[in-house]
């Protein structure tokens, strides 16, 4: 009976993993098919695997430069993530140490993230046009920071709340200011949460499509938007193999970051869940 239950559990888990990751698996398989096979063979079986799609994407930069798209996404994601952390950490410290911040500021910021982002499209476009930030990596990074602030604030508020307030009082007795207390005492103690915030923020910023589509045209196009250009890169309909290869390459950086830092993420999110 135990063996049967164990086998059934493995089968159920396997089916669940397959169902949740089927789009990724199908895209990966298609990226190794030739254009003819992709059009005639929709199954997950590859009759003649080929790397031609990847070679074409990585070598042919005359029309669409994937390296530029990757670089734009990297710069914008780093700006959007580091700036969000720089804003959220002091805000989290103030919220935790202030009852007003917990009752008003935190719910207000979090609820703003629940609003559909498309609502901000027109005013942001007009403001960026006036400031000269359209189609710039800095401009895209700034809006990605705003997108990341609510998530960063939630994680860091929970982390700062675990830091005993007695440490603040001891620092004040020694003559430390609130900023010095935050930088020298609180920040090292919440370092795992900072790493987790960076990982989630980077993944969110990298995968952002809406603002990349609205605020960039040529010089600062991110990978998510640039990948859509490859669907008809050679004309004559959708080039499924090429498009799949681009999507896989574009998904690799955040996927690898999440896999490498998985233990760090899980340990940070479960920290403080059990108190003795």
C-alpha positions as CSV (number, residue, x, y, z in Angstrom):
1,X,0.0,0.0,0.0
2,X,2.8,2.4,0.9
3,X,4.6,1.7,-2.4
4,X,1.4,2.3,-4.3
5,X,0.7,5.6,-2.6
6,X,4.3,6.7,-3.2
7,X,4.0,5.8,-6.9
8,X,0.7,7.6,-7.1
9,X,2.2,10.7,-5.4
10,X,5.1,10.8,-7.9
11,X,2.8,10.4,-10.9
12,X,0.5,13.3,-9.6
13,X,3.6,15.5,-8.9
14,X,4.9,14.7,-12.4
15,X,1.6,15.6,-14.1
16,X,1.4,18.8,-12.1
17,X,4.9,19.8,-13.1
18,X,4.3,19.0,-16.7
19,X,1.0,21.0,-16.7
20,X,2.5,24.1,-15.1
21,X,5.6,24.0,-17.3
22,X,4.1,22.9,-20.5
23,X,4.4,26.3,-22.3
24,X,8.0,26.5,-21.4
25,X,8.7,22.9,-22.5
26,X,6.9,23.5,-25.8
27,X,8.8,26.7,-26.4
28,X,12.1,25.0,-25.6
29,X,11.3,22.0,-27.9
30,X,10.2,24.3,-30.8
31,X,13.5,26.3,-30.5
32,X,15.4,23.1,-31.6
33,X,13.2,22.5,-34.6
34,X,13.8,23.7,-38.2
35,X,11.3,26.0,-39.8
36,X,9.8,23.2,-41.8
37,X,9.5,20.8,-38.9
38,X,8.0,23.5,-36.6
39,X,5.3,24.0,-39.2
40,X,4.5,20.3,-39.8
41,X,5.3,18.7,-36.4
42,X,3.5,20.3,-33.4
43,X,4.4,17.5,-31.0
44,X,7.1,17.6,-28.4
45,X,9.1,15.0,-30.4
46,X,12.0,16.5,-32.4
47,X,12.8,14.5,-35.5
48,X,16.0,16.4,-36.4
49,X,17.2,18.7,-33.6
50,X,19.1,21.7,-34.8
51,X,20.8,24.8,-33.3
52,X,20.2,26.9,-36.4
53,X,17.7,29.0,-34.7
54,X,20.0,30.0,-31.9
55,X,22.9,30.5,-34.3
56,X,20.7,32.8,-36.4
57,X,19.5,34.9,-33.4
58,X,23.0,35.3,-32.0
59,X,24.8,36.0,-35.2
60,X,22.4,38.0,-37.3
61,X,22.4,41.4,-35.7
62,X,21.8,43.5,-38.8
63,X,18.1,43.9,-38.3
64,X,17.4,43.0,-34.7
65,X,20.3,43.1,-32.2
66,X,19.5,40.7,-29.3
67,X,22.6,41.8,-27.4
68,X,21.4,45.3,-27.3
69,X,18.0,44.2,-26.0
70,X,19.6,42.0,-23.3
71,X,21.9,45.0,-22.3
72,X,18.9,47.3,-22.1
73,X,17.0,44.9,-19.9
74,X,20.0,44.4,-17.7
75,X,20.6,48.1,-17.1
76,X,16.9,49.0,-16.6
77,X,16.4,46.0,-14.3
78,X,19.4,46.9,-12.2
79,X,18.3,50.5,-11.9
80,X,14.7,49.5,-11.1
81,X,15.8,47.1,-8.5
82,X,18.5,49.0,-6.6
83,X,16.5,52.2,-6.6
84,X,13.4,50.4,-5.3
85,X,15.5,48.9,-2.5
86,X,17.1,52.3,-1.7
87,X,13.6,53.8,-1.4
88,X,11.9,50.9,0.4
89,X,14.5,50.2,3.1
90,X,14.2,53.7,4.8
91,X,10.5,53.7,4.3
92,X,10.2,50.2,5.8
93,X,12.2,51.3,8.8
94,X,10.0,54.4,9.3
95,X,6.8,52.4,8.9
96,X,7.8,49.7,11.4
97,X,8.8,52.3,14.0
98,X,5.8,54.5,13.4
99,X,2.1,53.5,14.0
100,X,1.0,56.0,11.5
101,X,3.1,54.5,8.8
102,X,1.6,51.0,9.5
103,X,-2.0,52.2,9.4
104,X,-1.8,54.6,6.4
105,X,1.4,54.6,4.4
106,X,1.9,50.8,4.0
107,X,-1.7,50.0,2.8
108,X,-1.7,53.0,0.5
109,X,1.5,51.9,-1.3
110,X,0.4,48.3,-1.5
111,X,-3.0,49.2,-2.9
112,X,-1.4,51.3,-5.6
113,X,0.2,48.2,-6.9
114,X,-3.2,46.6,-7.2
115,X,-4.3,49.2,-9.7
116,X,-3.9,48.2,-13.3
117,X,-0.7,49.7,-14.6
118,X,-2.3,50.7,-17.9
119,X,-4.1,53.5,-16.0
120,X,-0.7,55.3,-15.6
121,X,0.3,54.9,-19.3
122,X,-1.0,58.2,-20.7
123,X,0.2,60.6,-17.9
124,X,3.6,58.8,-17.7
125,X,4.1,59.0,-21.5
126,X,3.3,62.8,-21.4
127,X,5.6,63.4,-18.4
128,X,8.4,61.4,-20.0
129,X,8.0,63.2,-23.2
130,X,8.3,66.6,-21.4
131,X,11.4,65.4,-19.4
132,X,13.1,63.9,-22.4
133,X,13.2,60.4,-20.8
134,X,11.4,58.5,-23.7
135,X,13.4,55.7,-25.1
136,X,16.1,55.9,-22.5
137,X,17.4,53.1,-20.2
138,X,17.3,55.5,-17.2
139,X,13.7,56.4,-17.9
140,X,12.7,52.8,-18.1
141,X,14.6,52.0,-15.0
142,X,12.8,54.7,-13.0
143,X,9.4,53.4,-13.8
144,X,10.5,49.9,-13.0
145,X,11.6,51.1,-9.6
146,X,8.1,52.4,-9.0
147,X,6.7,49.0,-10.0
148,X,9.0,47.3,-7.6
149,X,8.5,49.5,-4.6
150,X,5.3,47.8,-3.2
151,X,6.8,44.3,-3.3
152,X,10.1,45.6,-1.8
153,X,8.2,47.4,0.9
154,X,6.2,44.4,2.0
155,X,9.3,42.1,2.2
156,X,11.4,44.7,4.0
157,X,8.7,45.8,6.5
158,X,8.4,42.2,7.6
159,X,12.2,41.9,7.9
160,X,12.7,45.2,9.8
161,X,9.8,44.2,12.2
162,X,11.9,41.2,13.3
163,X,14.7,43.6,14.5
164,X,14.2,44.4,18.2
165,X,13.5,48.0,18.9
166,X,15.8,47.8,21.9
167,X,18.7,47.9,19.4
168,X,17.5,51.3,18.3
169,X,17.4,52.6,21.8
170,X,20.9,51.3,22.6
171,X,22.2,53.0,19.5
172,X,20.6,56.3,20.4
173,X,22.1,56.1,23.9
174,X,25.5,55.8,22.1
175,X,24.7,58.9,20.1
176,X,23.8,57.3,16.8
177,X,21.2,59.1,14.6
178,X,18.3,57.3,13.0
179,X,20.1,57.1,9.7
180,X,23.2,55.7,11.3
181,X,21.1,53.1,13.2
182,X,19.5,52.1,9.9
183,X,22.7,51.7,8.0
184,X,25.0,50.2,10.7
185,X,22.6,48.1,12.7
186,X,19.3,47.4,10.9
187,X,20.7,46.9,7.4
188,X,23.2,44.1,8.2
189,X,20.4,42.2,10.1
190,X,18.0,42.3,7.2
191,X,20.6,41.4,4.6
192,X,18.9,38.1,3.6
193,X,15.7,40.1,3.0
194,X,17.6,42.6,0.9
195,X,18.9,39.8,-1.3
196,X,15.5,38.3,-1.6
197,X,14.0,41.7,-2.5
198,X,16.8,42.2,-5.1
199,X,16.0,38.8,-6.7
200,X,12.3,39.3,-6.9
201,X,12.7,42.9,-8.0
202,X,15.1,42.0,-10.8
203,X,12.9,39.2,-12.1
204,X,9.8,41.5,-12.0
205,X,11.7,44.3,-13.8
206,X,13.2,42.0,-16.4
207,X,9.8,40.6,-17.3
208,X,8.0,43.9,-17.5
209,X,6.5,44.4,-20.9
210,X,3.9,47.1,-20.8
211,X,6.1,50.1,-20.0
212,X,8.9,48.8,-22.2
213,X,6.4,48.8,-25.1
214,X,5.0,52.3,-24.3
215,X,8.2,54.1,-23.3
216,X,10.8,52.8,-25.7
217,X,11.1,52.7,-29.5
218,X,14.6,51.8,-30.6
219,X,17.6,52.8,-28.3
220,X,16.3,51.4,-25.0
221,X,14.0,48.5,-26.2
222,X,14.1,45.7,-23.5
223,X,14.3,42.0,-24.2
224,X,10.6,41.4,-23.5
225,X,9.6,43.8,-26.3
226,X,12.6,43.0,-28.6
227,X,11.6,39.3,-28.6
228,X,8.3,40.1,-30.3
229,X,10.2,41.6,-33.2
230,X,11.6,38.2,-34.1
231,X,8.2,36.6,-34.8
232,X,8.4,37.8,-38.4
233,X,12.1,38.6,-38.6
234,X,12.5,37.0,-42.0
235,X,9.1,37.8,-43.4
236,X,6.7,35.3,-44.8
237,X,4.8,34.6,-41.6
238,X,5.8,33.7,-38.1
239,X,9.2,32.1,-37.7
240,X,8.3,29.9,-34.8
241,X,11.8,28.4,-34.3
242,X,13.5,31.7,-34.2
243,X,10.9,33.3,-32.0
244,X,11.1,30.4,-29.6
245,X,14.9,30.6,-29.4
246,X,14.7,34.3,-28.6
247,X,12.1,33.7,-25.9
248,X,14.3,31.0,-24.3
249,X,17.4,33.2,-24.4
250,X,15.4,36.1,-22.9
251,X,14.0,34.0,-20.1
252,X,17.4,32.5,-19.1
253,X,18.8,35.4,-16.9
254,X,15.8,35.6,-14.5
255,X,15.4,31.8,-14.5
256,X,19.0,31.1,-13.7
257,X,19.0,33.8,-11.0
258,X,16.0,32.2,-9.3
259,X,17.5,28.7,-9.5
260,X,20.9,29.8,-8.1
261,X,19.4,31.8,-5.3
262,X,16.5,29.5,-4.5
263,X,17.9,28.6,-1.0
264,X,18.4,32.2,-0.2
265,X,14.9,33.1,-1.1
266,X,13.3,30.2,0.8
267,X,15.4,30.8,3.9
268,X,14.6,34.5,3.9
269,X,10.8,34.1,3.4
270,X,10.6,31.5,6.2
271,X,12.8,33.5,8.6
272,X,10.8,34.6,11.6
273,X,8.0,32.2,10.9
274,X,8.8,30.1,13.9
275,X,9.8,31.7,17.2
276,X,10.9,29.8,20.2
